[in-house]
Amino acid sequence: MSTTASPPGDTGSTRRNFSIEDTVWTGAQDKAKNQGLVITRALEYLLAGYVAGTITITPPAFAYGRDRVRRSADITDSTWNASDDRRKTDGLRSMAALVELLLRGYAEGTITLTFIAAGHARDTATAGRQSVA
């Protein structure tokens, strides 16, 4: 099942809980903030990229850290469920593992988010007016 970060008509989000290394969360949160995003939106985009196949993950050989803390994010149901289906197919052990791998790659710069805006912006600026007294 393919999805985008915020599918048209998919307004149903659920608070998702997962455990992640605190340094990974903080690093990803700082990077998202620098890009003008909140961490939950960045995570939604990362999960959507994973589902769409633009982000690939090989199950890691490393052990997950012990300094994990419980975090949560509101993610659309379709994005979360599609990510969960793909992660099972890819052999990743849990959604927490997937979230940590995506956010780690994002924080370390091996995964990037690129935003492209399309459309037309009207120039509504007016020249400064001078008042005559």
Backbone as a printed PyTorch tensor [residue, N CA C, xyz], in Angstrom:
tensor([[[ 0.8430, -1.1640,  0.0000],
         [ 0.0000,  0.0000,  0.0000],
         [ 0.8880,  1.2270,  0.0000]],

        [[ 0.6480,  2.1630, -0.8860],
         [ 1.4530,  3.3770, -0.9890],
         [ 0.6690,  4.5340, -0.4030]],

        [[ 1.3870,  5.4750,  0.1800],
         [ 0.7300,  6.6150,  0.7860],
         [ 1.6390,  7.8260,  0.7070]],

        [[ 1.0980,  8.9790,  0.9380],
         [ 1.8880, 10.1920,  1.0510],
         [ 1.8660, 10.6250,  2.5040]],

        [[ 2.6270, 11.6640,  2.8250],
         [ 2.7280, 12.0950,  4.2120],
         [ 1.3770, 12.4620,  4.7940]],

        [[ 0.5520, 13.1300,  4.0470],
         [-0.7780, 13.4840,  4.5080],
         [-1.7560, 13.2380,  3.3740]],

        [[-2.2080, 11.9970,  3.2370],
         [-3.0930, 11.6710,  2.1230],
         [-4.3650, 12.5100,  2.1510]],

        [[-4.8260, 12.9320,  0.9750],
         [-6.0650, 13.6950,  0.9250],
         [-7.1810, 12.9290,  1.6240]],

        [[-7.8700, 13.5900,  2.5040],
         [-8.9820, 12.9630,  3.1940],
         [-8.5820, 12.1290,  4.3980]],

        [[-7.2920, 11.8840,  4.5880],
         [-6.8610, 11.0920,  5.7430],
         [-6.5020, 12.0350,  6.8720]],

        [[-7.4860, 12.3630,  7.6690],
         [-7.2520, 13.2650,  8.7790],
         [-7.1550, 12.5120, 10.0940]],

        [[-7.3340, 11.1940, 10.0490],
         [-7.3010, 10.3990, 11.2720],
         [-5.8810, 10.1070, 11.7150]],

        [[-5.4470, 10.7640, 12.7620],
         [-4.1440, 10.4940, 13.3400],
         [-4.3220,  9.8590, 14.6980]],

        [[-3.3760,  9.0340, 15.0460],
         [-3.3890,  8.3690, 16.3410],
         [-2.0430,  8.6070, 16.9990]],

        [[-2.0590,  8.8070, 18.2960],
         [-0.8050,  8.9700, 19.0360],
         [-0.1140,  7.6120, 19.0910]],

        [[ 1.0840,  7.5540, 18.5280],
         [ 1.8810,  6.3210, 18.4930],
         [ 2.9930,  6.4270, 19.5260]],

        [[ 3.1720,  5.3810, 20.3090],
         [ 4.2120,  5.3410, 21.3280],
         [ 5.3190,  4.3870, 20.9040]],

        [[ 6.5440,  4.7650, 21.1900],
         [ 7.6970,  3.9330, 20.8540],
         [ 8.8450,  4.3450, 21.7620]],

        [[ 9.8110,  3.4590, 21.9010],
         [11.0140,  3.7730, 22.6660],
         [12.1570,  4.0030, 21.6940]],

        [[12.9510,  5.0120, 21.9770],
         [14.0290,  5.4140, 21.0840],
         [15.1650,  5.9990, 21.9210]],

        [[16.3800,  5.8970, 21.4080],
         [17.5080,  6.5010, 22.1130],
         [17.2790,  8.0060, 22.1950]],

        [[17.4940,  8.5590, 23.3640],
         [17.2400,  9.9700, 23.5920],
         [18.0960, 10.8520, 22.6830]],

        [[19.3520, 10.4620, 22.4590],
         [20.2320, 11.2750, 21.6030],
         [19.7420, 11.2880, 20.1550]],

        [[19.1560, 10.1940, 19.7010],
         [18.6080, 10.1420, 18.3420],
         [17.4120, 11.0790, 18.2380]],

        [[16.5090, 11.0040, 19.2060],
         [15.3200, 11.8620, 19.2150],
         [15.7290, 13.3380, 19.2350]],

        [[16.6450, 13.6830, 20.1210],
         [17.0770, 15.0700, 20.2500],
         [17.7580, 15.5710, 18.9820]],

        [[18.6120, 14.7440, 18.3870],
         [19.2870, 15.1310, 17.1480],
         [18.3040, 15.3540, 16.0130]],

        [[17.3280, 14.4580, 15.8750],
         [16.3160, 14.5940, 14.8220],
         [15.4140, 15.7910, 15.0900]],

        [[15.1090, 16.0200, 16.3500],
         [14.2620, 17.1500, 16.7200],
         [14.9560, 18.4720, 16.3770]],

        [[16.2480, 18.5620, 16.6690],
         [17.0150, 19.7700, 16.3370],
         [17.0710, 19.9910, 14.8280]],

        [[17.3070, 18.9170, 14.0840],
         [17.3810, 19.0360, 12.6230],
         [16.0370, 19.4770, 12.0520]],

        [[14.9520, 18.8780, 12.5400],
         [13.6180, 19.2560, 12.0650],
         [13.3510, 20.7290, 12.3650]],

        [[13.6880, 21.1570, 13.5540],
         [13.4750, 22.5590, 13.9380],
         [14.2330, 23.4930, 13.0070]],

        [[15.4620, 23.1180, 12.6470],
         [16.2530, 23.9270, 11.7270],
         [15.6440, 23.9900, 10.3330]],

        [[14.8410, 22.9870,  9.9870],
         [14.1660, 22.9670,  8.6910],
         [12.7560, 23.5490,  8.7720]],

        [[12.3870, 24.0770,  9.9330],
         [11.0690, 24.6790, 10.1010],
         [ 9.9610, 23.6640, 10.3110]],

        [[10.3240, 22.4770, 10.7960],
         [ 9.3450, 21.4130, 11.0290],
         [ 9.2900, 21.0470, 12.5100]],

        [[ 8.2000, 20.4430, 12.8960],
         [ 8.1600, 19.7780, 14.1970],
         [ 8.5630, 18.3320, 13.9540]],

        [[ 9.0920, 17.6840, 14.9500],
         [ 9.6170, 16.3250, 14.8060],
         [ 8.5470, 15.3460, 14.3150]],

        [[ 7.3170, 15.5180, 14.7490],
         [ 6.2740, 14.5770, 14.3180],
         [ 6.0070, 14.6780, 12.8240]],

        [[ 6.0660, 15.8860, 12.2660],
         [ 5.8560, 16.0540, 10.8240],
         [ 7.0270, 15.4470, 10.0610]],

        [[ 8.2570, 15.6660, 10.5510],
         [ 9.4270, 15.0640,  9.9020],
         [ 9.3090, 13.5450,  9.9170]],

        [[ 8.8810, 12.9800, 11.0350],
         [ 8.7170, 11.5300, 11.1250],
         [ 7.6500, 11.0410, 10.1530]],

        [[ 6.5750, 11.7690, 10.0400],
         [ 5.5150, 11.3900,  9.0840],
         [ 6.0730, 11.3480,  7.6650]],

        [[ 6.8560, 12.3520,  7.2820],
         [ 7.4680, 12.3770,  5.9560],
         [ 8.4490, 11.2180,  5.7730]],

        [[ 9.2260, 10.9230,  6.7940],
         [10.1810,  9.8140,  6.7070],
         [ 9.4560,  8.4810,  6.5310]],

        [[ 8.4010,  8.2730,  7.2970],
         [ 7.6260,  7.0330,  7.1650],
         [ 6.9890,  6.9390,  5.7760]],

        [[ 6.4670,  8.0580,  5.2810],
         [ 5.8510,  8.0580,  3.9460],
         [ 6.8890,  7.7390,  2.8750]],

        [[ 8.0960,  8.2650,  3.0170],
         [ 9.1750,  7.9580,  2.0830],
         [ 9.5610,  6.4970,  2.1260]],

        [[ 9.5510,  5.9320,  3.3180],
         [ 9.8490,  4.5060,  3.4820],
         [ 8.7850,  3.6620,  2.7860]],

        [[ 7.5230,  4.0020,  2.9790],
         [ 6.4240,  3.2630,  2.3440],
         [ 6.4970,  3.3890,  0.8260]],

        [[ 6.8190,  4.5800,  0.3410],
         [ 6.8800,  4.8210, -1.1000],
         [ 8.1030,  4.1880, -1.7540]],

        [[ 9.0600,  3.7450, -0.9420],
         [10.2470,  3.1040, -1.4870],
         [11.3810,  4.0670, -1.8050]],

        [[11.2240,  5.3410, -1.4610],
         [12.3090,  6.2890, -1.6900],
         [13.3480,  6.2280, -0.5810]],

        [[13.0120,  5.5800,  0.5120],
         [13.9510,  5.3050,  1.6040],
         [13.9720,  3.8000,  1.7890]],

        [[15.1430,  3.2080,  1.7160],
         [15.2640,  1.7750,  1.9400],
         [16.0920,  1.5240,  3.1900]],

        [[15.7870,  0.4380,  3.8620],
         [16.4850,  0.0860,  5.0930],
         [16.8340, -1.3860,  5.0460]],

        [[18.0640, -1.6750,  5.3780],
         [18.5060, -3.0430,  5.5530],
         [18.5260, -3.2960,  7.0560]],

        [[17.9550, -4.3970,  7.5070],
         [17.9810, -4.6330,  8.9590],
         [19.4060, -4.5110,  9.4860]],

        [[19.5790, -3.7130, 10.5340],
         [20.9220, -3.4210, 11.0360],
         [21.5570, -4.5830, 11.7820]],

        [[22.8880, -4.5800, 11.7750],
         [23.6410, -5.5950, 12.5050],
         [23.9600, -5.1250, 13.9170]],

        [[23.7420, -3.8210, 14.1860],
         [24.0830, -3.3070, 15.5070],
         [22.9770, -3.5720, 16.5170]],

        [[23.3520, -3.5620, 17.7730],
         [22.3760, -3.7200, 18.8500],
         [21.8100, -2.3430, 19.1840]],

        [[20.5550, -2.2910, 19.5030],
         [19.9350, -1.0280, 19.8800],
         [20.4290, -0.6280, 21.2620]],

        [[20.6170,  0.6700, 21.4510],
         [21.1310,  1.1910, 22.7160],
         [20.2030,  0.9230, 23.8880]],

        [[20.7710,  1.0140, 25.0440],
         [19.9960,  0.7760, 26.2620],
         [19.3590,  2.0450, 26.8030]],

        [[19.8530,  3.1850, 26.3700],
         [19.3490,  4.4560, 26.8790],
         [18.1510,  4.9170, 26.0670]],

        [[17.1240,  4.1110, 26.0880],
         [15.9290,  4.4070, 25.3050],
         [14.8840,  5.0550, 26.2060]],

        [[14.1840,  6.0180, 25.6370],
         [13.1160,  6.6850, 26.3680],
         [11.8310,  6.5670, 25.5560]],

        [[10.7340,  6.6290, 26.2490],
         [ 9.4300,  6.5220, 25.5910],
         [ 9.0870,  7.8810, 24.9820]],

        [[ 8.7430,  7.8590, 23.7220],
         [ 8.3270,  9.0590, 22.9970],
         [ 7.0110,  8.7580, 22.2950]],

        [[ 6.3780,  9.8000, 21.7940],
         [ 5.1400,  9.5950, 21.0480],
         [ 5.0320, 10.6350, 19.9440]],

        [[ 4.2470, 10.2880, 18.9360],
         [ 4.0180, 11.1850, 17.8080],
         [ 2.6490, 10.8760, 17.2220]],

        [[ 1.9460, 11.9060, 16.7990],
         [ 0.6680, 11.7280, 16.1090],
         [ 0.9670, 11.4900, 14.6350]],

        [[ 0.6640, 10.2930, 14.1700],
         [ 0.9220,  9.8940, 12.7880],
         [-0.3950,  9.4280, 12.1760]],

        [[-0.6380,  9.7920, 10.9110],
         [-1.8790,  9.3550, 10.2670],
         [-1.9440,  7.8310, 10.2520]],

        [[-3.1350,  7.3310, 10.4030],
         [-3.3470,  5.8910, 10.4780],
         [-2.8520,  5.1750,  9.2260]],

        [[-3.1330,  5.7460,  8.0460],
         [-2.7310,  5.0710,  6.8170],
         [-1.2100,  4.9980,  6.6880]],

        [[-0.5100,  6.0660,  7.0740],
         [ 0.9540,  6.0650,  6.9900],
         [ 1.5460,  5.0660,  7.9780]],

        [[ 1.0510,  5.0580,  9.1980],
         [ 1.5780,  4.1460, 10.2190],
         [ 1.3360,  2.6900,  9.8170]],

        [[ 0.1160,  2.3830,  9.3960],
         [-0.2240,  1.0060,  9.0470],
         [ 0.5590,  0.5160,  7.8290]],

        [[ 0.7020,  1.3790,  6.8200],
         [ 1.4770,  0.9960,  5.6310],
         [ 2.9520,  0.8000,  5.9880]],

        [[ 3.4720,  1.6350,  6.8730],
         [ 4.8640,  1.4820,  7.3330],
         [ 5.0450,  0.1860,  8.0900]],

        [[ 4.0690, -0.1480,  8.9160],
         [ 4.1340, -1.3850,  9.6890],
         [ 4.1190, -2.6020,  8.7610]],

        [[ 3.2890, -2.5560,  7.7340],
         [ 3.2460, -3.6620,  6.7670],
         [ 4.5940, -3.8110,  6.0530]],

        [[ 5.1650, -2.6980,  5.6080],
         [ 6.4380, -2.7570,  4.8860],
         [ 7.5660, -3.2200,  5.7990]],

        [[ 7.5680, -2.7630,  7.0390],
         [ 8.6230, -3.1370,  7.9760],
         [ 8.6040, -4.6300,  8.2370]],

        [[ 7.4380, -5.2260,  8.2990],
         [ 7.3310, -6.6820,  8.4790],
         [ 7.9320, -7.3990,  7.2700]],

        [[ 7.6010, -6.9190,  6.0740],
         [ 8.1410, -7.5040,  4.8500],
         [ 9.6580, -7.3850,  4.8050]],

        [[10.1850, -6.2620,  5.2910],
         [11.6280, -6.0170,  5.2810],
         [12.3780, -6.7220,  6.4070]],

        [[11.6480, -7.3170,  7.3450],
         [12.2920, -8.0550,  8.4260],
         [12.7670, -7.2130,  9.5930]],

        [[12.2320, -6.0090,  9.7330],
         [12.5680, -5.1900, 10.9000],
         [11.7160, -5.6350, 12.0780]],

        [[12.3100, -5.6770, 13.2450],
         [11.6410, -6.3220, 14.3820],
         [10.4670, -5.5590, 14.9820]],

        [[10.4300, -4.2330, 14.8350],
         [ 9.3350, -3.4720, 15.4420],
         [ 9.2370, -2.0950, 14.8020]],

        [[ 8.1200, -1.4270, 15.0470],
         [ 7.9760, -0.0610, 14.5770],
         [ 8.9480,  0.8530, 15.3110]],

        [[ 9.2260,  0.5700, 16.5720],
         [10.2000,  1.3740, 17.3160],
         [11.5680,  1.3070, 16.6340]],

        [[11.9370,  0.1210, 16.1780],
         [13.2170, -0.0310, 15.4770],
         [13.2070,  0.7650, 14.1770]],

        [[12.1090,  0.7060, 13.4320],
         [12.0030,  1.4600, 12.1900],
         [12.0970,  2.9630, 12.4560]],

        [[11.3340,  3.4390, 13.4340],
         [11.3470,  4.8640, 13.7680],
         [12.7550,  5.3000, 14.1470]],

        [[13.4320,  4.4960, 14.9680],
         [14.7810,  4.8590, 15.3890],
         [15.7470,  4.8980, 14.2020]],

        [[15.6510,  3.9380, 13.3140],
         [16.5400,  3.9180, 12.1420],
         [16.2900,  5.1170, 11.2330]],

        [[15.0290,  5.4450, 11.0070],
         [14.7080,  6.5930, 10.1620],
         [15.1900,  7.9000, 10.7880]],

        [[14.9010,  8.0890, 12.0720],
         [15.3010,  9.3190, 12.7370],
         [16.8170,  9.4100, 12.8970]],

        [[17.4790,  8.2820, 13.1020],
         [18.9450,  8.2730, 13.1940],
         [19.5520,  8.7110, 11.8470]],

        [[19.0340,  8.1370, 10.7600],
         [19.5230,  8.5210,  9.4320],
         [19.2690,  9.9860,  9.1390]],

        [[18.1190, 10.4730,  9.5390],
         [17.7660, 11.8820,  9.3440],
         [18.6940, 12.7810, 10.1560]],

        [[18.8920, 12.4580, 11.4250],
         [19.7530, 13.2680, 12.2970],
         [21.1990, 13.2630, 11.8180]],

        [[21.6590, 12.1100, 11.3200],
         [23.0590, 11.9920, 10.8740],
         [23.2780, 12.4650,  9.4420]],

        [[22.2020, 12.7440,  8.7240],
         [22.3260, 13.2670,  7.3700],
         [22.3960, 12.2190,  6.2720]],

        [[22.2030, 10.9400,  6.6030],
         [22.1910,  9.9200,  5.5510],
         [20.8210,  9.8170,  4.8900]],

        [[19.8210, 10.4020,  5.5180],
         [18.4860, 10.5410,  4.9310],
         [18.1710, 12.0290,  4.9730]],

        [[17.7560, 12.5650,  3.8430],
         [17.4090, 13.9850,  3.8070],
         [15.9570, 14.1610,  3.3910]],

        [[15.3680, 15.2170,  3.8700],
         [14.0270, 15.5990,  3.4550],
         [14.1740, 16.8030,  2.5410]],

        [[13.5810, 16.7180,  1.3610],
         [13.6180, 17.8030,  0.3980],
         [12.1900, 18.2550,  0.1470]],

        [[11.9710, 19.5400,  0.2260],
         [10.6340, 20.0760,  0.0310],
         [10.6000, 20.8790, -1.2510]],

        [[ 9.5860, 20.6440, -2.0370],
         [ 9.4110, 21.3610, -3.2910],
         [ 8.0310, 22.0010, -3.2510]],

        [[ 8.0090, 23.2930, -3.4580],
         [ 6.7420, 24.0080, -3.4900],
         [ 6.4110, 24.3270, -4.9330]],

        [[ 5.1720, 24.1630, -5.2810],
         [ 4.7350, 24.4840, -6.6260],
         [ 3.5010, 25.3690, -6.5190]],

        [[ 3.3590, 26.2580, -7.4540],
         [ 2.1870, 27.1230, -7.4360],
         [ 2.5560, 28.5370, -7.8360]],

        [[ 1.6780, 29.4150, -7.5450],
         [ 1.8700, 30.8120, -7.9170],
         [ 1.5430, 31.6720, -6.7080]],

        [[ 2.4600, 32.5430, -6.3650],
         [ 2.2310, 33.4860, -5.2730],
         [ 1.9880, 34.8580, -5.8740]],

        [[ 0.8820, 35.4400, -5.5380],
         [ 0.5430, 36.7660, -6.0420],
         [ 1.3350, 37.8220, -5.2880]],

        [[ 1.8290, 38.8010, -5.9990],
         [ 2.5350, 39.9000, -5.3680],
         [ 1.4870, 40.8940, -4.8700]],

        [[ 1.2960, 40.9100, -3.5790],
         [ 0.2760, 41.8160, -3.0170],
         [ 0.9180, 43.0010, -2.2950]],

        [[ 2.2450, 43.0860, -2.3860],
         [ 2.9230, 44.1890, -1.7210],
         [ 2.6300, 45.4980, -2.4540]],

        [[ 2.4710, 46.5400, -1.7060],
         [ 2.2410, 47.8550, -2.3090],
         [ 3.3750, 48.7720, -1.8910]],

        [[ 3.6550, 49.6960, -2.7530],
         [ 4.7000, 50.6630, -2.4350],
         [ 4.2770, 51.4660, -1.2310]],

        [[ 5.2480, 51.8720, -0.4280],
         [ 4.9370, 52.6680,  0.7660],
         [ 4.2050, 53.9320,  0.4030]],

        [[ 3.1960, 54.2450,  1.1460],
         [ 2.4100, 55.4540,  0.8790],
         [ 2.9360, 56.5960,  1.7290]],

        [[ 2.9480, 57.7320,  1.1510],
         [ 3.3530, 58.9250,  1.8810],
         [ 2.1090, 59.7360,  2.1720]],

        [[ 2.0190, 60.1900,  3.3740],
         [ 0.8720, 61.0150,  3.7000],
         [ 1.2850, 62.4830,  3.6360]],

        [[ 0.3920, 63.2730,  3.1610],
         [ 0.6320, 64.7070,  3.0530],
         [-0.1300, 65.3730,  4.1700]],

        [[ 0.5830, 66.1640,  4.9570],
         [-0.0920, 66.8210,  6.0840],
         [-0.4770, 68.2080,  5.7470]]])
